[in-house]
Amino acid sequence: MIKIEGAAVSGTPDGPDFSGLEGGEEQGAEEAVQEVVNWYNTQLLEERRAPVPNEERVEELKAGREAALADGAQLATADPDEADRIAAVYAARLKELKET
């Protein structure tokens, strides 16, 4: 299972298929995870630059980024099916984050 901001995620949500990218499933999953990490980094930067940063939001963003980084590290030992699932979960997660 993948942890996203403290919640375990099972199953494969509908989302883009990264498996056709060069490098196969693992690279597609790495790119999907990295996109989510980049989103968190951007949000953290913006929040820290705010005149009065919301420390609670900063902590939430940091936790989300750490969860994504941990899932990215799991890709080193993931089989193709797991890499596909991670790619799908993170593609859906990125879409959700961008809509908020």
N, C-alpha and C positions, 0 to 999 in steps of 0.2 A: 504494500500500500504506500501511497505517497502522502506525505504530510504537507498541507498548505495552510499556513497560518494556524497551526495547532490542530487542524482537522484532518482526519484520515479520509482519503478519497479512494473509492473503489469503482471499478467499471470504467468504461471508456465513453466520455461524452462525445457528442457530435462535434467535429471541428476539422480544421484543415489537416490533410494528410501530408506530413513532411517526409514520408518514406521514399518518395521519388527524388529527393535531393541527392546530389553527389555525396557519397560517403554513407549512404544508406540510412537506416533507422537511427543509429546512434548519433550521427551528425545532425539529423533533423531534430532529434530530441534535444541535443546540446544547444542548437540555435533557438529552439522554442524556450528552453529554460533561460538562456542568456537574454532573450528579449524581455522576459519577466524581470530578471535581475536588473536590467537596464531601466525598466520602468520604475522599479523601487529606488534605484540610485537617483534618477531624475527627481522623483517626488521628495526624497530625503534632502537633496540639495535645495530645492525650492522651499521646503518647510524650514530648513535651517537658516535660510536667507531672509525669512519673514521677519518683520520688525519685532514681533513677539512670537517666537516659535512655539507651536503646540507640542509640548514634550510627550504627551500621551500618543499623539499621532507619530512622532518621531520613533517612539518605541515600537509601535505597531508596524511601521514601515521597516524598521530594522529586523523585526522578527520575521516578517514576510520574506525579506531578502535572504535571511539566514536559512529559512526553510527551503527556498529555491536553490540556494547554493548546495545545501545538503543533498537535495534530490539530484542535482547536477553531478555531484560526486558519485552517486550510486550508479550513474551511467557507465562507469568504468567496468562494472561487472554485470551489467544488464544484458539479457539475451534480446534478440530482435523483437520479440513480442512485447517485452517490458519496455524497450526503447520506443516502440510505436505507441504504447499506452501513455508513457510519460510525455511524448510529443503531443498527443491529443489533449491530455489534461492541461498542459501548459499553454497550448494554443487557445483553448477555451478560457483559461485563467487570464491570459493577456487580453482577450476580447472583453471579458468582464471588467478587468481593471480599467481599460480605456473608456468604458461606458460610464464609469463612476466619476 
